[in-house]
Amino acid sequence: MDSAAQVRREILEHYESALEPAVSGGRSAKDADQMAMAALGDAKLANRQYRRVLLTSAEARVLGDSKREAGFVCSRGRVRPLLLAISLAAMVAAIGTLVTRFTDVACAFLVVAMGTGFLFAAPILPVYTPLRARVFRCLKWLVLLSALGFVYGPNTLKWSWLLFSCLGPLLWAEWTRFSIRRKLPIAQWSRHLYL
């Protein structure tokens, strides 16, 4: 059920249950309405409480977008090997350039291999339990931050503005997924919420 429709239905039920005793008690329609509205309580507090347990429209949109993204990767048998081949090619290129002593280029290829290999292998990995998913997400962020630290090296603080601007959207998406996981029972999690 849509969260907004559920909230409307619940508020209407509370309002009507508070209105009945006031009307049957002989109050005027206006007084009964005011008493029922007062019985509903503070709207801001109710909004905060509902947002803690029901999906917001932004979260529902992220959930839908993630399902489409996961469907693209998981439903096409040829996409996964192609994505893994990219990371394998980057690893081979990193080893090849390291042998020829082009260390800067080798570092770049190694970072690409680490990042893409970990992210592209995610749909294949058996992470579909809450504990495995938590471990995977920690490793994902460790690999991502290590790769960025590896790229920036000693200039990490100098380029921190770029680091924050690159990680900002990823952090927002991760926070939104965390919020969705907190609100939905595990039985309702789709596969991509584990990642």
C-alpha positions in Angstrom: 0.0 0.0 0.0 1.2 3.5 -0.7 2.5 5.2 2.4 0.5 8.5 1.8 -2.7 6.5 1.4 -2.0 4.5 4.5 -1.4 7.7 6.5 -4.6 9.3 5.2 -6.6 6.3 6.1 -5.2 6.1 9.6 -5.7 9.8 10.3 -9.2 9.6 9.0 -9.9 6.6 11.3 -8.5 8.4 14.3 -10.5 11.5 13.5 -13.7 9.6 13.1 -13.2 7.6 16.3 -12.6 10.9 18.2 -15.6 12.6 16.5 -18.2 10.0 17.3 -18.1 10.4 21.2 -18.2 14.2 20.8 -21.2 14.1 18.5 -23.0 11.5 20.6 -22.3 13.5 23.7 -24.4 16.3 22.4 -21.7 18.7 21.2 -22.3 21.0 18.2 -20.7 19.9 14.9 -18.1 22.7 15.2 -17.1 21.8 18.8 -17.0 18.1 17.9 -14.7 18.9 15.0 -12.4 20.9 17.2 -12.3 18.2 19.8 -11.5 15.5 17.2 -8.8 17.7 15.6 -7.3 18.3 19.1 -7.3 14.5 19.7 -5.2 14.0 16.7 -2.3 15.7 18.4 0.6 17.7 17.0 0.9 17.3 13.2 4.7 17.8 13.1 5.2 15.1 15.8 2.9 12.7 13.8 4.8 13.4 10.6 8.1 12.5 12.3 6.7 9.3 13.7 5.2 8.3 10.4 8.5 9.0 8.6 10.3 6.7 10.9 8.2 3.7 10.0 6.8 4.3 6.5 8.6 4.9 3.2 8.8 8.5 2.0 8.2 9.2 -1.6 12.0 9.8 -2.2 12.7 6.4 -0.6 10.0 4.7 -2.7 11.6 6.3 -5.8 15.1 5.1 -4.8 13.6 1.6 -4.3 12.0 1.6 -7.7 15.2 3.0 -9.4 17.3 0.3 -7.7 15.0 -2.4 -8.8 15.3 -1.3 -12.4 19.1 -1.1 -12.1 19.3 -4.5 -10.5 17.0 -5.9 -13.2 19.3 -4.6 -15.9 22.3 -6.4 -14.5 20.7 -9.5 -13.1 18.2 -10.3 -15.9 20.7 -10.2 -18.7 23.1 -13.1 -18.6 25.7 -11.4 -20.9 26.0 -8.2 -18.9 27.6 -9.7 -15.8 30.5 -11.5 -17.6 31.1 -8.3 -19.6 31.3 -6.2 -16.5 33.6 -8.7 -14.8 35.8 -8.8 -18.0 36.3 -5.0 -17.6 37.7 -5.4 -14.1 39.8 -8.4 -15.2 41.2 -6.4 -18.2 42.0 -3.5 -15.8 43.9 -6.0 -13.5 45.8 -7.4 -16.4 46.7 -3.9 -17.6 47.8 -3.0 -14.1 50.1 -6.0 -13.9 51.4 -5.3 -17.4 52.2 -1.6 -16.7 53.7 -2.5 -13.4 56.1 -4.9 -15.1 57.2 -2.2 -17.5 57.6 0.2 -14.5 54.9 2.7 -15.4 53.8 2.9 -11.8 51.4 5.8 -12.1 49.5 4.1 -14.9 49.6 0.8 -13.0 48.1 2.5 -10.0 45.3 3.9 -12.0 44.6 0.5 -13.6 44.8 -1.2 -10.2 42.2 1.2 -8.7 39.9 0.6 -11.7 40.3 -3.1 -11.2 39.6 -3.0 -7.5 36.6 -0.7 -7.7 34.9 -2.3 -10.7 35.7 -5.9 -9.7 34.2 -5.4 -6.3 31.1 -3.6 -7.5 30.5 -5.7 -10.6 30.9 -9.0 -8.6 28.3 -7.9 -6.1 25.3 -9.4 -7.8 27.1 -12.7 -8.0 28.2 -12.9 -4.4 26.0 -14.7 -1.9 25.3 -11.8 0.4 21.6 -12.3 0.9 21.5 -12.4 4.7 21.6 -9.3 6.9 25.0 -10.2 8.4 26.7 -10.9 5.1 25.1 -7.8 3.6 26.5 -5.7 6.5 30.0 -7.2 6.0 29.8 -6.6 2.3 28.8 -3.0 2.7 31.7 -2.4 5.1 34.1 -4.0 2.6 32.6 -2.0 -0.2 33.2 1.3 1.5 36.7 0.2 2.7 37.6 -0.7 -0.9 36.2 2.5 -2.3 38.0 4.7 0.3 41.2 2.8 -0.2 41.0 3.2 -3.9 40.4 6.9 -3.6 43.2 7.2 -1.1 45.5 5.2 -3.4 44.7 7.6 -6.3 45.2 10.8 -4.3 48.1 9.5 -2.3 49.7 12.2 -0.2 47.5 14.8 -1.8 44.3 13.4 -0.3 43.7 16.4 1.9 44.5 18.8 -0.9 41.9 17.1 -3.1 39.4 16.5 -0.3 36.8 18.8 -1.9 36.8 16.5 -4.9 36.6 13.5 -2.7 33.5 14.9 -0.9 31.8 15.9 -4.1 32.4 12.4 -5.5 31.3 10.6 -2.4 28.3 12.8 -1.6 25.8 11.2 -4.0 27.0 7.7 -2.9 26.6 8.6 0.8 23.1 9.9 0.2 22.1 6.7 -1.7 23.6 4.6 1.0 21.8 6.6 3.7 18.5 6.2 1.9 19.0 2.5 1.5 19.8 2.3 5.2 16.6 4.1 6.0 14.6 1.7 3.7 16.2 -1.4 5.3 15.3 -0.1 8.7 11.6 0.4 7.7 11.0 -2.7 5.8 11.0 -6.2 7.4 13.8 -8.4 6.1 11.3 -10.6 4.3 10.3 -7.7 2.1 13.9 -6.7 1.1 14.6 -7.0 -2.5 18.0 -8.4 -3.6 19.6 -5.0 -4.1 18.8 -3.8 -0.6 21.4 -6.3 0.7 24.1 -4.6 -1.3 
